[in-house]
Amino acid sequence: MTLRPFDPATVSLPLDLPAVPFPVTEGARERWTRGLGDRCPAVRELLSRGIAPPFTVTGCTIFLVSSHFDITGGVYWREQVTYHRPVRLGETLSVAGRIEQVYVHDGRRYQVMTSRTVGEDGTPAATSRSTGLGKYRRDEGIEESSGGELPYEAGPDFAAAAGNPLLASLRKLQPGQALAGC
């Protein structure tokens, strides 16, 4: 199936994006292990227990958008994510969301997108918000615009983050220290 490029001038926002399946395959374990080599013992330990590392669901918003539109040439860099639970290898997740806003700054068009990733039983795995550029090259012909403020609830689940059982330990950390044994 050929995907059409995302053209914000032809859609009304917010634009809902229907759910797509996101399989977390057993084959990923081998690719990640091979890619890590001897590094990242904590990630290797998660994989040995059949748990996918958190970075597995970090890009779910981009995965969702790229399942509906051709985003080749886009640059996506800002991702705010709340991880709600561990994801098991072999699990098929479902990702749904929306393109919330588009704005122009310094001749570049930015998109802000949100997603909600759930397991087969409907339990949340991750909620996130991503910001990206449709294309890196400036377009001198477009006017500056503001997308406005997104509602606090759009994207990551900030309330869930406040209930993190490791929050007190995280607050005690100093730059350069590692959180271990949790």
N, CA and C atoms as a LAMMPS dump frame, in Angstrom:
ITEM: TIMESTEP
0
ITEM: NUMBER OF ATOMS
546
ITEM: BOX BOUNDS ff ff ff
-5.0000000000000000e+02 5.0000000000000000e+02
-5.0000000000000000e+02 5.0000000000000000e+02
-5.0000000000000000e+02 5.0000000000000000e+02
ITEM: ATOMS id mol type element x y z
1 1 1 N 0.833 -1.177 0
2 1 2 C 0 0 0
3 1 3 C 0.881 1.243 0
4 2 1 N 0.578 2.168 -0.905
5 2 2 C 1.316 3.419 -0.979
6 2 3 C 0.666 4.431 -0.049
7 3 1 N 1.484 5.037 0.794
8 3 2 C 0.987 6.04 1.742
9 3 3 C 1.105 7.425 1.129
10 4 1 N 0.16 8.291 1.437
11 4 2 C 0.219 9.661 0.938
12 4 3 C 0.998 10.516 1.936
13 5 1 N 1.68 11.548 1.44
14 5 2 C 2.383 12.45 2.358
15 5 3 C 1.371 13.202 3.226
16 6 1 N 1.771 13.537 4.435
17 6 2 C 0.908 14.326 5.305
18 6 3 C 0.979 15.779 4.858
19 7 1 N -0.171 16.339 4.478
20 7 2 C -0.261 17.733 4.06
21 7 3 C -1.226 18.445 4.998
22 8 1 N -0.699 19.19 5.981
23 8 2 C -1.563 19.834 6.964
24 8 3 C -2.546 20.818 6.365
25 9 1 N -2.291 21.314 5.153
26 9 2 C -3.199 22.272 4.532
27 9 3 C -4.5 21.611 4.076
28 10 1 N -4.522 20.282 3.993
29 10 2 C -5.708 19.603 3.462
30 10 3 C -6.506 18.843 4.522
31 11 1 N -6.164 18.988 5.787
32 11 2 C -6.882 18.262 6.84
33 11 3 C -7.374 19.222 7.904
34 12 1 N -8.424 18.822 8.62
35 12 2 C -8.809 19.613 9.778
36 12 3 C -8.287 18.925 11.026
37 13 1 N -7.783 19.755 11.899
38 13 2 C -7.153 19.233 13.116
39 13 3 C -8.076 19.424 14.302
40 14 1 N -8.009 18.589 15.303
41 14 2 C -7.146 17.412 15.384
42 14 3 C -7.607 16.33 14.407
43 15 1 N -6.646 15.559 13.908
44 15 2 C -6.907 14.486 12.956
45 15 3 C -6.718 13.15 13.667
46 16 1 N -7.817 12.442 13.899
47 16 2 C -7.736 11.134 14.559
48 16 3 C -7.093 10.11 13.639
49 17 1 N -6.223 9.301 14.201
50 17 2 C -5.56 8.234 13.458
51 17 3 C -6.032 6.9 14.019
52 18 1 N -6.697 6.085 13.2
53 18 2 C -7.197 4.792 13.683
54 18 3 C -6.07 3.912 14.207
55 19 1 N -6.431 3.033 15.133
56 19 2 C -5.462 2.133 15.77
57 19 3 C -4.801 1.213 14.744
58 20 1 N -3.538 0.936 14.995
59 20 2 C -2.776 -0.03 14.195
60 20 3 C -2.117 -1.012 15.153
61 21 1 N -1.946 -2.269 14.71
62 21 2 C -1.258 -3.239 15.562
63 21 3 C 0.237 -2.955 15.612
64 22 1 N 0.83 -3.179 16.762
65 22 2 C 2.262 -2.973 16.969
66 22 3 C 2.817 -4.242 17.629
67 23 1 N 3.247 -5.214 16.808
68 23 2 C 3.763 -6.462 17.387
69 23 3 C 5.165 -6.276 17.972
70 24 1 N 5.355 -6.746 19.187
71 24 2 C 6.669 -6.74 19.835
72 24 3 C 7.177 -8.173 19.693
73 25 1 N 7.868 -8.423 18.613
74 25 2 C 8.209 -9.788 18.229
75 25 3 C 9.361 -10.379 19.041
76 26 1 N 9.346 -11.688 19.117
77 26 2 C 10.467 -12.403 19.74
78 26 3 C 11.756 -12.145 18.96
79 27 1 N 11.639 -11.941 17.642
80 27 2 C 12.811 -11.67 16.817
81 27 3 C 13.53 -10.399 17.227
82 28 1 N 12.807 -9.468 17.847
83 28 2 C 13.433 -8.221 18.291
84 28 3 C 14.485 -8.496 19.355
85 29 1 N 14.244 -9.507 20.2
86 29 2 C 15.218 -9.843 21.257
87 29 3 C 16.588 -10.094 20.645
88 30 1 N 16.626 -10.89 19.595
89 30 2 C 17.905 -11.218 18.958
90 30 3 C 18.553 -9.979 18.348
91 31 1 N 17.757 -9.145 17.666
92 31 2 C 18.321 -7.922 17.061
93 31 3 C 18.874 -6.986 18.128
94 32 1 N 18.109 -6.771 19.2
95 32 2 C 18.576 -5.873 20.257
96 32 3 C 19.809 -6.436 20.953
97 33 1 N 19.803 -7.731 21.238
98 33 2 C 20.949 -8.345 21.908
99 33 3 C 22.191 -8.223 21.041
100 34 1 N 22.062 -8.516 19.761
101 34 2 C 23.195 -8.409 18.841
102 34 3 C 23.66 -6.96 18.763
103 35 1 N 22.722 -6.017 18.718
104 35 2 C 23.075 -4.603 18.619
105 35 3 C 23.738 -4.056 19.874
106 36 1 N 23.378 -4.593 21.028
107 36 2 C 23.939 -4.106 22.291
108 36 3 C 25.333 -4.628 22.557
109 37 1 N 25.645 -5.804 22.025
110 37 2 C 26.94 -6.41 22.322
111 37 3 C 27.059 -6.635 23.821
112 38 1 N 28.162 -6.214 24.412
113 38 2 C 28.385 -6.396 25.851
114 38 3 C 27.865 -5.225 26.678
115 39 1 N 27.276 -4.237 26.029
116 39 2 C 26.796 -3.054 26.736
117 39 3 C 25.402 -3.287 27.309
118 40 1 N 24.97 -2.392 28.144
119 40 2 C 23.601 -2.328 28.686
120 40 3 C 23.145 -3.615 29.371
121 41 1 N 23.815 -3.996 30.462
122 41 2 C 23.422 -5.226 31.145
123 41 3 C 21.977 -5.209 31.659
124 42 1 N 21.454 -4.046 32.027
125 42 2 C 20.072 -3.993 32.525
126 42 3 C 19.084 -4.331 31.408
127 43 1 N 19.346 -3.843 30.201
128 43 2 C 18.473 -4.163 29.075
129 43 3 C 18.582 -5.649 28.743
130 44 1 N 19.792 -6.164 28.766
131 44 2 C 19.994 -7.598 28.472
132 44 3 C 19.266 -8.456 29.505
133 45 1 N 19.254 -8.011 30.755
134 45 2 C 18.549 -8.778 31.792
135 45 3 C 17.037 -8.76 31.546
136 46 1 N 16.487 -7.605 31.179
137 46 2 C 15.061 -7.535 30.85
138 46 3 C 14.73 -8.514 29.722
139 47 1 N 15.548 -8.499 28.683
140 47 2 C 15.313 -9.392 27.545
141 47 3 C 15.364 -10.859 27.97
142 48 1 N 16.277 -11.201 28.872
143 48 2 C 16.378 -12.598 29.33
144 48 3 C 15.128 -13.019 30.101
145 49 1 N 14.414 -12.04 30.662
146 49 2 C 13.168 -12.322 31.399
147 49 3 C 11.929 -12.211 30.511
148 50 1 N 12.14 -11.963 29.187
149 50 2 C 11.017 -11.868 28.269
150 50 3 C 10.326 -10.527 28.281
151 51 1 N 10.999 -9.511 28.822
152 51 2 C 10.42 -8.166 28.899
153 51 3 C 11.135 -7.273 27.887
154 52 1 N 10.348 -6.55 27.108
155 52 2 C 10.91 -5.618 26.136
156 52 3 C 11.426 -4.378 26.872
157 53 1 N 12.552 -3.825 26.444
158 53 2 C 13.062 -2.608 27.093
159 53 3 C 12.111 -1.433 26.853
160 54 1 N 12.106 -0.454 27.759
161 54 2 C 11.194 0.688 27.613
162 54 3 C 11.284 1.392 26.265
163 55 1 N 12.47 1.426 25.651
164 55 2 C 12.576 2.133 24.38
165 55 3 C 11.709 1.512 23.291
166 56 1 N 11.197 0.32 23.527
167 56 2 C 10.328 -0.341 22.554
168 56 3 C 9.109 0.514 22.229
169 57 1 N 8.507 1.131 23.232
170 57 2 C 7.284 1.91 23.009
171 57 3 C 7.537 3.413 22.914
172 58 1 N 8.797 3.83 22.941
173 58 2 C 9.085 5.255 22.845
174 58 3 C 8.635 5.827 21.503
175 59 1 N 8.826 5.117 20.436
176 59 2 C 8.487 5.631 19.112
177 59 3 C 7.108 5.264 18.608
178 60 1 N 6.192 4.879 19.485
179 60 2 C 4.872 4.437 19.031
180 60 3 C 4.09 5.521 18.307
181 61 1 N 4.223 6.775 18.705
182 61 2 C 3.507 7.851 18.023
183 61 3 C 4.001 7.965 16.586
184 62 1 N 5.307 7.907 16.404
185 62 2 C 5.876 7.997 15.056
186 62 3 C 5.479 6.764 14.241
187 63 1 N 5.477 5.583 14.882
188 63 2 C 5.018 4.358 14.21
189 63 3 C 3.58 4.533 13.73
190 64 1 N 2.724 5.092 14.575
191 64 2 C 1.319 5.306 14.225
192 64 3 C 1.194 6.234 13.019
193 65 1 N 1.834 7.387 13.074
194 65 2 C 1.736 8.352 11.976
195 65 3 C 2.29 7.74 10.693
196 66 1 N 3.414 7.023 10.778
197 66 2 C 4.011 6.435 9.575
198 66 3 C 3.187 5.275 9.03
199 67 1 N 2.257 4.75 9.814
200 67 2 C 1.346 3.711 9.323
201 67 3 C 0.215 4.311 8.491
202 68 1 N -0.011 5.612 8.629
203 68 2 C -1.088 6.283 7.902
204 68 3 C -0.591 7.245 6.816
205 69 1 N 0.623 7.776 6.982
206 69 2 C 1.166 8.759 6.042
207 69 3 C 2.619 8.45 5.741
208 70 1 N 3.063 8.898 4.583
209 70 2 C 4.479 8.814 4.238
210 70 3 C 5.165 9.995 4.92
211 71 1 N 6.012 9.705 5.891
212 71 2 C 6.694 10.783 6.615
213 71 3 C 8.193 10.793 6.289
214 72 1 N 8.551 10.185 5.158
215 72 2 C 9.942 10.172 4.719
216 72 3 C 10.475 11.595 4.664
217 73 1 N 11.64 11.795 5.207
218 73 2 C 12.261 13.109 5.2
219 73 3 C 11.92 13.946 6.418
220 74 1 N 10.982 13.463 7.244
221 74 2 C 10.638 14.181 8.469
222 74 3 C 11.704 13.964 9.528
223 75 1 N 11.739 14.861 10.484
224 75 2 C 12.689 14.771 11.58
225 75 3 C 11.879 14.788 12.877
226 76 1 N 11.972 13.725 13.656
227 76 2 C 11.204 13.62 14.893
228 76 3 C 12.19 13.503 16.046
229 77 1 N 12.071 14.395 17.01
230 77 2 C 13.085 14.405 18.063
231 77 3 C 12.532 14.552 19.471
232 78 1 N 11.408 15.146 19.642
233 78 2 C 10.927 15.37 21.005
234 78 3 C 9.836 14.365 21.312
235 79 1 N 10.066 13.559 22.32
236 79 2 C 9.106 12.524 22.695
237 79 3 C 8.92 12.575 24.203
238 80 1 N 7.698 12.792 24.634
239 80 2 C 7.355 12.748 26.055
240 80 3 C 6.513 11.488 26.243
241 81 1 N 6.967 10.587 27.111
242 81 2 C 6.327 9.28 27.231
243 81 3 C 6.071 8.944 28.691
244 82 1 N 4.925 8.344 28.943
245 82 2 C 4.659 7.711 30.233
246 82 3 C 4.557 6.219 29.967
247 83 1 N 5.413 5.45 30.639
248 83 2 C 5.366 3.989 30.548
249 83 3 C 4.457 3.509 31.667
250 84 1 N 3.389 2.83 31.301
251 84 2 C 2.417 2.393 32.303
252 84 3 C 2.699 1.012 32.862
253 85 1 N 3.36 0.167 32.078
254 85 2 C 3.633 -1.198 32.522
255 85 3 C 4.678 -1.812 31.614
256 86 1 N 5.329 -2.878 32.079
257 86 2 C 6.27 -3.571 31.193
258 86 3 C 5.538 -4.215 30.01
259 87 1 N 6.235 -4.3 28.908
260 87 2 C 5.711 -4.934 27.705
261 87 3 C 6.454 -6.248 27.51
262 88 1 N 5.723 -7.308 27.266
263 88 2 C 6.314 -8.635 27.097
264 88 3 C 6.698 -8.855 25.638
265 89 1 N 7.812 -9.542 25.43
266 89 2 C 8.171 -9.965 24.075
267 89 3 C 7.088 -10.92 23.585
268 90 1 N 6.704 -10.797 22.344
269 90 2 C 5.655 -11.629 21.776
270 90 3 C 4.27 -11.017 21.893
271 91 1 N 4.15 -9.918 22.62
272 91 2 C 2.86 -9.254 22.804
273 91 3 C 2.558 -8.363 21.588
274 92 1 N 1.295 -8.299 21.199
275 92 2 C 0.887 -7.367 20.145
276 92 3 C 0.114 -6.237 20.791
277 93 1 N 0.658 -5.052 20.641
278 93 2 C 0.036 -3.854 21.19
279 93 3 C -0.834 -3.197 20.116
280 94 1 N -1.628 -2.242 20.522
281 94 2 C -2.448 -1.457 19.604
282 94 3 C -2.153 0.008 19.889
283 95 1 N -1.871 0.765 18.821
284 95 2 C -1.529 2.178 18.962
285 95 3 C -2.558 3.028 18.218
286 96 1 N -3.176 3.969 18.912
287 96 2 C -4.115 4.913 18.303
288 96 3 C -3.73 6.313 18.762
289 97 1 N -4.162 7.329 18.044
290 97 2 C -3.835 8.686 18.473
291 97 3 C -4.345 9.717 17.496
292 98 1 N -3.641 10.841 17.492
293 98 2 C -4.093 11.917 16.613
294 98 3 C -2.962 12.899 16.359
295 99 1 N -3.111 13.613 15.263
296 99 2 C -2.263 14.768 14.997
297 99 3 C -3.016 15.932 15.623
298 100 1 N -2.421 16.525 16.643
299 100 2 C -3.101 17.535 17.451
300 100 3 C -2.998 18.937 16.87
301 101 1 N -1.816 19.294 16.392
302 101 2 C -1.632 20.655 15.903
303 101 3 C -0.475 20.725 14.933
304 102 1 N -0.495 21.776 14.148
305 102 2 C 0.58 22.084 13.219
306 102 3 C 0.88 23.566 13.4
307 103 1 N 2.152 23.915 13.425
308 103 2 C 2.504 25.333 13.507
309 103 3 C 3.788 25.564 12.726
310 104 1 N 4.061 26.838 12.436
311 104 2 C 5.244 27.197 11.663
312 104 3 C 6.134 28.072 12.521
313 105 1 N 7.419 27.716 12.555
314 105 2 C 8.42 28.526 13.245
315 105 3 C 9.681 28.551 12.385
316 106 1 N 10.183 29.74 12.123
317 106 2 C 11.419 29.925 11.376
318 106 3 C 11.384 29.206 10.019
319 107 1 N 10.227 29.276 9.35
320 107 2 C 10.111 28.686 8.018
321 107 3 C 9.979 27.167 7.999
322 108 1 N 9.752 26.573 9.161
323 108 2 C 9.6 25.113 9.225
324 108 3 C 8.247 24.778 9.843
325 109 1 N 7.591 23.773 9.268
326 109 2 C 6.279 23.337 9.754
327 109 3 C 6.473 22.173 10.731
328 110 1 N 5.943 22.341 11.941
329 110 2 C 6.038 21.325 12.986
330 110 3 C 4.688 20.652 13.178
331 111 1 N 4.704 19.378 13.526
332 111 2 C 3.492 18.652 13.88
333 111 3 C 3.623 18.167 15.316
334 112 1 N 2.534 18.228 16.077
335 112 2 C 2.487 17.683 17.425
336 112 3 C 1.449 16.564 17.396
337 113 1 N 1.877 15.371 17.79
338 113 2 C 1.028 14.186 17.714
339 113 3 C 0.984 13.497 19.064
340 114 1 N -0.142 12.846 19.363
341 114 2 C -0.259 12.093 20.609
342 114 3 C -0.667 10.663 20.281
343 115 1 N -0.345 9.755 21.197
344 115 2 C -0.77 8.364 21.002
345 115 3 C -1.014 7.705 22.347
346 116 1 N -1.793 6.623 22.27
347 116 2 C -2.081 5.774 23.427
348 116 3 C -1.847 4.343 22.966
349 117 1 N -0.968 3.65 23.65
350 117 2 C -0.616 2.279 23.311
351 117 3 C -1.176 1.356 24.383
352 118 1 N -1.951 0.37 23.951
353 118 2 C -2.574 -0.559 24.893
354 118 3 C -2.261 -1.994 24.491
355 119 1 N -2.377 -2.905 25.475
356 119 2 C -2.196 -4.323 25.221
357 119 3 C -3.47 -4.938 24.673
358 120 1 N -3.409 -6.23 24.376
359 120 2 C -4.569 -6.933 23.823
360 120 3 C -5.762 -6.883 24.764
361 121 1 N -5.497 -6.783 26.065
362 121 2 C -6.585 -6.729 27.045
363 121 3 C -7.038 -5.296 27.342
364 122 1 N -6.48 -4.32 26.619
365 122 2 C -6.873 -2.928 26.795
366 122 3 C -6.113 -2.179 27.87
367 123 1 N -5.191 -2.838 28.584
368 123 2 C -4.427 -2.133 29.613
369 123 3 C -3.399 -1.204 28.963
370 124 1 N -3.286 0.023 29.476
371 124 2 C -2.327 0.961 28.882
372 124 3 C -0.895 0.472 29.042
373 125 1 N -0.122 0.628 27.984
374 125 2 C 1.308 0.334 28.028
375 125 3 C 2.1 1.64 27.997
376 126 1 N 1.64 2.601 27.193
377 126 2 C 2.325 3.887 27.096
378 126 3 C 1.372 4.939 26.55
379 127 1 N 1.587 6.175 26.974
380 127 2 C 0.927 7.329 26.385
381 127 3 C 2.03 8.319 26.045
382 128 1 N 1.907 8.983 24.918
383 128 2 C 3.011 9.859 24.536
384 128 3 C 2.581 11.013 23.646
385 129 1 N 3.5 11.961 23.543
386 129 2 C 3.336 13.118 22.658
387 129 3 C 4.671 13.301 21.94
388 130 1 N 4.612 13.471 20.625
389 130 2 C 5.816 13.672 19.812
390 130 3 C 5.701 14.979 19.048
391 131 1 N 6.829 15.625 18.842
392 131 2 C 6.898 16.814 18.007
393 131 3 C 7.908 16.544 16.916
394 132 1 N 7.584 16.948 15.708
395 132 2 C 8.513 16.711 14.613
396 132 3 C 8.337 17.709 13.494
397 133 1 N 9.276 17.67 12.582
398 133 2 C 9.264 18.508 11.388
399 133 3 C 8.803 17.67 10.201
400 134 1 N 7.941 18.237 9.359
401 134 2 C 7.562 17.538 8.136
402 134 3 C 8.741 17.432 7.187
403 135 1 N 9.547 18.47 7.139
404 135 2 C 10.789 18.442 6.365
405 135 3 C 11.765 19.396 7.03
406 136 1 N 13.034 19.078 6.934
407 136 2 C 14.045 19.863 7.628
408 136 3 C 14.314 21.198 6.923
409 137 1 N 14.291 21.182 5.611
410 137 2 C 14.612 22.393 4.85
411 137 3 C 13.573 23.484 5.093
412 138 1 N 14.04 24.71 5.303
413 138 2 C 13.145 25.847 5.516
414 138 3 C 12.363 26.157 4.239
415 139 1 N 11.148 26.631 4.435
416 139 2 C 10.307 27.097 3.338
417 139 3 C 10.045 28.569 3.609
418 140 1 N 10.731 29.421 2.889
419 140 2 C 10.634 30.864 3.142
420 140 3 C 9.254 31.415 2.802
421 141 1 N 8.412 30.641 2.115
422 141 2 C 7.121 31.129 1.682
423 141 3 C 5.984 30.913 2.672
424 142 1 N 6.243 30.35 3.832
425 142 2 C 5.143 30.132 4.773
426 142 3 C 5.266 31.075 5.963
427 143 1 N 4.103 31.505 6.45
428 143 2 C 4.056 32.459 7.551
429 143 3 C 4.175 31.77 8.896
430 144 1 N 4.754 32.503 9.848
431 144 2 C 4.817 32.015 11.232
432 144 3 C 3.407 31.8 11.76
433 145 1 N 3.227 30.788 12.564
434 145 2 C 1.924 30.559 13.185
435 145 3 C 2.137 29.847 14.504
436 146 1 N 1.132 29.917 15.325
437 146 2 C 1.186 29.256 16.625
438 146 3 C 0.14 28.164 16.643
439 147 1 N 0.512 27.028 17.153
440 147 2 C -0.456 25.943 17.268
441 147 3 C -1.311 26.091 18.507
442 148 1 N -0.958 27.01 19.38
443 148 2 C -1.685 27.157 20.64
444 148 3 C -1.222 26.118 21.642
445 149 1 N -1.709 26.234 22.826
446 149 2 C -1.347 25.3 23.883
447 149 3 C -2.197 24.044 23.802
448 150 1 N -1.557 22.914 23.914
449 150 2 C -2.301 21.654 23.993
450 150 3 C -2.834 21.487 25.401
451 151 1 N -3.961 20.822 25.544
452 151 2 C -4.432 20.546 26.899
453 151 3 C -3.401 19.727 27.66
454 152 1 N -3.325 19.945 28.942
455 152 2 C -2.377 19.245 29.808
456 152 3 C -2.466 17.734 29.62
457 153 1 N -3.684 17.219 29.399
458 153 2 C -3.906 15.779 29.308
459 153 3 C -3.406 15.187 27.996
460 154 1 N -3.172 15.993 26.972
461 154 2 C -2.802 15.461 25.661
462 154 3 C -1.405 14.855 25.701
463 155 1 N -1.338 13.564 25.491
464 155 2 C -0.044 12.897 25.43
465 155 3 C 0.281 12.134 26.678
466 156 1 N 1.437 12.407 27.296
467 156 2 C 1.863 11.626 28.447
468 156 3 C 0.881 11.73 29.607
469 157 1 N 0.873 10.736 30.443
470 157 2 C -0.018 10.7 31.598
471 157 3 C 0.738 11.245 32.803
472 158 1 N 0.693 12.567 32.96
473 158 2 C 1.453 13.213 34.019
474 158 3 C 0.983 12.788 35.404
475 159 1 N -0.306 12.512 35.562
476 159 2 C -0.824 12.08 36.865
477 159 3 C -0.243 10.724 37.255
478 160 1 N -0.119 9.814 36.288
479 160 2 C 0.465 8.494 36.582
480 160 3 C 1.93 8.642 36.983
481 161 1 N 2.638 9.564 36.345
482 161 2 C 4.048 9.771 36.663
483 161 3 C 4.216 10.208 38.118
484 162 1 N 3.271 10.993 38.626
485 162 2 C 3.354 11.453 40.018
486 162 3 C 3.202 10.296 40.996
487 163 1 N 2.587 9.194 40.574
488 163 2 C 2.409 8.032 41.433
489 163 3 C 3.495 6.979 41.276
490 164 1 N 4.583 7.311 40.587
491 164 2 C 5.672 6.356 40.374
492 164 3 C 6.231 5.905 41.721
493 165 1 N 6.251 4.586 41.984
494 165 2 C 6.742 4.108 43.281
495 165 3 C 8.228 4.377 43.51
496 166 1 N 8.957 4.728 42.465
497 166 2 C 10.39 5.008 42.617
498 166 3 C 10.692 6.505 42.657
499 167 1 N 9.664 7.32 42.741
500 167 2 C 9.845 8.761 42.668
501 167 3 C 10.799 9.295 43.741
502 168 1 N 10.667 8.841 44.97
503 168 2 C 11.56 9.318 46.039
504 168 3 C 13.013 8.961 45.723
505 169 1 N 13.248 7.756 45.222
506 169 2 C 14.612 7.345 44.846
507 169 3 C 15.133 8.177 43.686
508 170 1 N 14.282 8.467 42.737
509 170 2 C 14.695 9.262 41.581
510 170 3 C 15.079 10.678 41.997
511 171 1 N 14.354 11.25 42.939
512 171 2 C 14.647 12.62 43.386
513 171 3 C 15.977 12.714 44.119
514 172 1 N 16.439 11.631 44.717
515 172 2 C 17.708 11.635 45.448
516 172 3 C 18.919 11.513 44.526
517 173 1 N 18.703 11.1 43.295
518 173 2 C 19.825 10.903 42.387
519 173 3 C 20.519 12.214 42.032
520 174 1 N 21.818 12.144 41.883
521 174 2 C 22.628 13.259 41.44
522 174 3 C 23.115 12.936 40.034
523 175 1 N 23.45 13.962 39.25
524 175 2 C 23.963 13.699 37.894
525 175 3 C 25.134 12.717 37.951
526 176 1 N 25.082 11.727 37.062
527 176 2 C 26.129 10.71 37.007
528 176 3 C 25.83 9.455 37.788
529 177 1 N 24.856 9.512 38.725
530 177 2 C 24.495 8.332 39.485
531 177 3 C 23.527 7.479 38.685
532 178 1 N 23.482 6.185 39.025
533 178 2 C 22.568 5.262 38.345
534 178 3 C 21.588 4.697 39.368
535 179 1 N 20.377 4.475 38.93
536 179 2 C 19.348 3.836 39.75
537 179 3 C 19.465 2.341 39.503
538 180 1 N 19.686 1.577 40.55
539 180 2 C 19.879 0.14 40.38
540 180 3 C 19.151 -0.63 41.475
541 181 1 N 18.915 -1.908 41.207
542 181 2 C 18.342 -2.798 42.206
543 181 3 C 16.892 -2.53 42.518
544 182 1 N 16.132 -1.987 41.575
545 182 2 C 14.717 -1.673 41.831
546 182 3 C 13.816 -2.764 41.31
